[in-house]
Structure formats: C-alpha cells, structure tokens
C-alpha cells in the first residue's frame, strides 16, 4: 500500500507578524512548523505502516525548498520519502490552484491507495484543499476523521466528527481523509529516526518537471486573492468582583446597562 500525506510548512502562530502596509503575513525570520492537523494525518499513516510493514508513506508538499526541513522531520518520525513542489510559478496560489498543483503532483509520482490531509492549515483555516484535491483526483473524500479502522484490504470504516457526535462511514480505497487532532497523538522524532532521515530520498519538482504551464498554476490560476491580513484586537482586561452575591449581581447589571448591552 502507498499512502501520501499532504503536509504544509506554516508559520508558528505563537509568533505571527503582519506587514500592515501590504496586509500580508511576514514569513521571513518567523519560525516554521509542520501544520498541526497534518501531523495527525502523518501519525495515522504511520500507524497503518506499523500494522502493515509493506506500506510506503510519502510526504508531499507545495512550497519553498526550505520545506525540506519539515519533510526531514516527517521522515525522522517514520515517513519513507518526500517530494516538494517548488517553483516561483506556484507562488500566490489560492486553494483552487493549490489543489490543482497537488493533484498533478500526486499523479506525477504515481498516485496512492490512501491520501491524508490535515483538516485545515493554521495560516489559512479554509479546510478546502483536501476536498478539492479529492475532487480533482476523482476519489471519495471523508473530512474531519477522528477514527479509522480497516474492514478489509480495500475498505475503511471511519468516524467523521460532527459538532454533536459523529457519523460512521464506509469508504472504498483509493480515498482521501482529512484528519482532526482527536484522531491521534503524533509521535516524536527519535535519534535514530533523525539520522536515518538524511538517507531517505527527497525530490524537488518544479512546474516544468510536472508538466504545468505558469499560467495554469499559482497566482495566475487563482480565482481568489487575499486583500488583507490582520491580527484581531486584544481582548479587554477582565475584572474581578468582590462582595456579596447581591452586590456583585447589582454591579454587573449596572455595568451592562451603562454599556447598553441590556
């Protein structure tokens, strides 16, 4: 079995900086990490590999060459190989163009029996790339997956997380699943895994390598563009009350009345 995990290197949201003039994220000098939901997808793939040793786990990302650091970390956790779709032509891609490029990449490297994506990326929060990728590949997709079991070699039984419970869905391979954090707890890298990671193959492919024209990818093929990005204003400082219950209740009512909330 071959499993492809679509992973993204994202800015560490604990240290987000905004270019207020252009309304964009400042990525230079900002620490990058493996997108957390993608880590859950990788762990799910590795757990399948633990049970089925003949499984190959491939990491696929679209981004700059520096994403190789992230892929090496995924290899140190247990992935077997990695591919980076990296070209200036891919820059500025929205979810539509990103899913198109990833679909071309998946087909270029030979496809997969199972594809994992994270539910969403923390620098975009659209949750669109996984379903769009499945649609472009013509395979079924189950989102918000919190549990996976094999019914047989070609069939999975998965739980799809809902706000008030979950759905149980039977899906045939090949398919694409998007992972949520409740699916598992990602494993840590090991010293041996880190050493072995640098002996595993990592391939960088540009738009020419995968047969894409510049006008068919990146900003040129994007139907949407981000006009501005901003950090939300900080929440107001809380106020601790003291006194009897009646005194505190009276104070709350008075304050809400003055603010025209009630």
C-alpha positions as CSV (number, residue, x, y, z in Angstrom):
1,X,0.0,0.0,0.0
2,X,1.2,3.5,-0.7
3,X,0.0,6.4,1.4
4,X,0.6,10.0,0.5
5,X,0.4,12.6,3.3
6,X,-0.1,16.2,2.1
7,X,1.7,18.4,4.5
8,X,2.3,22.1,4.8
9,X,5.0,24.2,6.4
10,X,3.3,27.0,8.2
11,X,4.4,30.0,10.4
12,X,4.4,29.3,14.1
13,X,1.2,31.1,15.1
14,X,2.7,31.9,18.5
15,X,4.9,34.5,16.7
16,X,2.8,36.0,13.9
17,X,3.9,39.2,12.4
18,X,1.8,41.3,9.9
19,X,3.0,43.6,7.2
20,X,0.4,46.3,7.8
21,X,1.3,48.2,4.6
22,X,0.6,45.3,2.3
23,X,-1.7,43.3,4.6
24,X,0.2,40.1,4.4
25,X,2.0,37.7,6.8
26,X,5.7,38.3,7.3
27,X,7.2,34.9,6.9
28,X,10.9,35.9,6.8
29,X,12.6,35.3,10.1
30,X,9.4,33.7,11.6
31,X,9.8,30.1,12.8
32,X,8.0,27.5,10.7
33,X,6.4,24.3,11.8
34,X,4.6,21.3,10.4
35,X,0.9,22.2,10.3
36,X,-0.6,20.5,13.4
37,X,-3.5,18.8,11.7
38,X,-1.1,17.4,9.0
39,X,0.9,15.9,11.9
40,X,-2.2,13.9,12.8
41,X,-2.6,12.8,9.2
42,X,1.0,11.6,9.2
43,X,0.6,9.8,12.5
44,X,-2.4,7.9,11.1
45,X,-0.4,6.9,8.1
46,X,2.5,5.7,10.3
47,X,0.1,3.7,12.5
48,X,-1.1,1.9,9.3
49,X,2.5,1.3,8.4
50,X,3.2,-0.1,11.8
51,X,0.4,-2.7,11.3
52,X,1.3,-3.3,7.6
53,X,5.1,-3.1,7.2
54,X,4.9,-3.2,3.3
55,X,3.2,0.2,3.4
56,X,5.2,3.2,2.0
57,X,4.5,6.6,3.4
58,X,5.2,9.6,1.1
59,X,5.2,13.2,2.2
60,X,4.1,15.7,-0.5
61,X,4.2,19.5,-0.1
62,X,4.0,22.6,-2.2
63,X,6.3,25.4,-1.0
64,X,9.8,26.7,-1.0
65,X,12.8,24.5,-0.9
66,X,13.2,25.2,2.8
67,X,10.2,23.0,3.4
68,X,12.7,20.2,3.1
69,X,13.5,20.7,6.8
70,X,9.9,19.9,7.6
71,X,9.9,16.8,5.4
72,X,13.1,15.6,7.1
73,X,11.3,15.9,10.4
74,X,8.4,13.8,8.9
75,X,11.0,11.2,7.8
76,X,12.5,11.2,11.3
77,X,9.1,10.3,12.6
78,X,8.9,7.4,10.1
79,X,7.9,8.6,6.6
80,X,9.8,6.9,3.7
81,X,10.3,9.6,1.1
82,X,9.4,13.2,0.3
83,X,8.5,15.4,-2.6
84,X,8.5,19.2,-2.7
85,X,6.6,21.0,-5.5
86,X,8.6,24.2,-5.6
87,X,8.6,26.9,-8.2
88,X,8.1,30.6,-8.5
89,X,5.2,29.8,-10.8
90,X,3.4,28.2,-7.8
91,X,3.6,31.4,-5.7
92,X,0.4,33.2,-4.7
93,X,-1.8,30.1,-5.1
94,X,-5.3,30.0,-3.6
95,X,-6.9,26.7,-2.6
96,X,-8.1,26.1,-6.2
97,X,-4.6,26.5,-7.7
98,X,-3.0,24.6,-4.7
99,X,-5.3,21.6,-5.1
100,X,-4.7,21.6,-8.8
101,X,-0.9,21.6,-8.4
102,X,-1.1,18.9,-5.7
103,X,-3.3,16.7,-7.9
104,X,-0.7,17.0,-10.7
105,X,2.0,16.1,-8.2
106,X,0.1,13.1,-6.9
107,X,-0.4,11.8,-10.4
108,X,3.2,12.5,-11.3
109,X,4.7,10.4,-8.5
110,X,2.4,7.5,-9.3
111,X,-0.8,8.1,-7.2
112,X,-1.7,6.4,-3.9
113,X,-4.1,4.0,-2.3
114,X,-4.8,6.4,0.5
115,X,-4.2,10.2,0.9
116,X,-4.2,12.1,4.2
117,X,-4.5,15.8,4.6
118,X,-5.0,17.8,7.7
119,X,-8.4,19.3,8.4
120,X,-7.1,22.7,7.7
121,X,-3.9,24.8,7.8
122,X,-3.5,27.2,10.7
123,X,-2.3,30.0,8.4
124,X,-5.5,29.8,6.3
125,X,-8.2,27.9,8.1
126,X,-10.1,27.3,4.9
127,X,-10.4,23.5,5.1
128,X,-10.8,23.4,1.3
129,X,-7.6,21.9,-0.1
130,X,-8.3,18.3,0.9
131,X,-11.8,18.1,-0.5
132,X,-10.7,20.0,-3.7
133,X,-7.8,17.6,-4.1
134,X,-10.0,14.6,-3.8
135,X,-12.4,16.1,-6.4
136,X,-9.6,16.7,-8.9
137,X,-8.4,13.1,-8.4
138,X,-11.9,11.7,-8.7
139,X,-11.7,9.8,-5.5
140,X,-14.1,9.8,-2.4
141,X,-13.3,12.1,0.5
142,X,-14.2,12.0,4.1
143,X,-13.5,15.1,6.2
144,X,-13.0,15.6,10.0
145,X,-11.9,12.0,10.5
146,X,-11.5,11.0,14.2
147,X,-11.1,7.2,14.0
148,X,-10.1,4.8,11.3
149,X,-10.5,1.0,11.0
150,X,-9.9,-1.4,8.2
151,X,-12.9,-3.5,7.2
152,X,-10.9,-5.4,4.6
153,X,-7.9,-4.6,2.3
154,X,-10.0,-2.2,0.2
155,X,-12.5,-0.8,2.7
156,X,-12.2,1.6,5.6
157,X,-14.7,2.3,8.4
158,X,-14.2,5.9,9.6
159,X,-15.8,8.1,12.1
160,X,-16.5,11.6,10.8
161,X,-16.6,14.2,13.6
162,X,-19.7,16.4,14.0
163,X,-20.5,19.2,16.4
164,X,-22.8,17.0,18.4
165,X,-21.5,13.5,17.7
166,X,-20.1,11.6,14.7
167,X,-21.0,9.7,11.6
168,X,-19.8,6.2,10.8
169,X,-18.9,6.0,7.1
170,X,-17.7,3.1,5.0
171,X,-15.4,4.2,2.2
172,X,-13.5,2.3,-0.5
173,X,-9.9,2.8,-1.4
174,X,-8.5,4.8,-3.0
175,X,-9.8,7.7,-1.0
176,X,-8.7,10.9,0.8
177,X,-9.2,11.6,4.5
178,X,-8.7,14.8,6.4
179,X,-7.6,14.4,10.0
180,X,-8.6,16.2,13.2
181,X,-6.5,16.4,16.3
182,X,-8.8,13.9,18.1
183,X,-7.6,11.2,15.7
184,X,-4.4,10.5,17.5
185,X,-1.4,11.9,19.3
186,X,1.6,12.4,16.9
187,X,4.7,10.6,17.8
188,X,8.1,12.3,18.5
189,X,11.2,12.0,16.3
190,X,13.8,9.6,17.6
191,X,17.6,10.0,17.5
192,X,17.8,7.0,15.1
193,X,15.0,8.4,13.0
194,X,16.7,11.7,12.7
195,X,19.9,10.0,11.5
196,X,18.0,7.8,9.1
197,X,16.0,10.7,7.7
198,X,19.1,12.1,5.8
199,X,19.5,8.8,3.9
200,X,15.9,8.9,2.6
201,X,15.1,10.3,-0.8
202,X,13.8,13.9,-1.0
203,X,12.9,15.2,-4.5
204,X,12.2,18.8,-5.5
205,X,10.0,19.2,-8.6
206,X,9.2,22.5,-10.4
207,X,6.4,23.3,-12.8
208,X,8.4,22.0,-15.8
209,X,9.1,18.7,-14.1
210,X,5.3,18.0,-13.5
211,X,4.3,19.5,-16.9
212,X,2.5,22.6,-15.7
213,X,2.5,25.9,-17.6
214,X,3.0,29.0,-15.5
215,X,-0.5,30.3,-16.4
216,X,-2.1,27.1,-15.1
217,X,-0.8,27.4,-11.5
218,X,0.0,29.8,-8.8
219,X,-1.5,33.3,-8.7
220,X,-2.3,33.2,-12.5
221,X,-4.7,30.2,-11.9
222,X,-6.2,31.5,-8.6
223,X,-9.8,32.5,-8.5
224,X,-9.4,34.4,-5.2
225,X,-6.8,36.7,-3.7
226,X,-6.2,37.8,-0.1
227,X,-6.6,41.5,0.0
228,X,-5.5,42.0,3.6
229,X,-4.4,40.0,6.7
230,X,-4.6,41.3,10.3
231,X,-4.4,40.3,13.9
232,X,-7.6,40.6,15.9
233,X,-7.6,43.3,18.6
234,X,-6.7,42.1,22.0
235,X,-9.5,41.3,24.4
236,X,-10.2,43.7,27.2
237,X,-8.8,43.1,30.6
238,X,-11.1,41.1,32.9
239,X,-12.4,42.5,36.1
240,X,-12.6,40.5,39.3
241,X,-15.6,41.3,41.5
242,X,-15.8,41.1,45.3
243,X,-18.7,41.4,47.8
244,X,-21.9,39.6,48.3
245,X,-23.7,37.8,45.5
246,X,-26.4,40.6,45.5
247,X,-23.8,43.3,45.4
248,X,-21.8,41.7,42.5
249,X,-25.1,41.0,40.6
250,X,-26.2,44.6,41.0
251,X,-22.7,45.8,39.8
252,X,-22.9,43.5,36.7
253,X,-26.4,44.7,35.8
254,X,-25.4,48.4,36.3
255,X,-22.3,47.9,34.1
256,X,-24.2,46.2,31.3
257,X,-26.9,48.8,31.4
258,X,-24.3,51.6,31.1
259,X,-22.8,49.8,28.1
260,X,-26.3,49.4,26.6
261,X,-26.0,45.6,26.5
262,X,-29.2,45.3,28.4
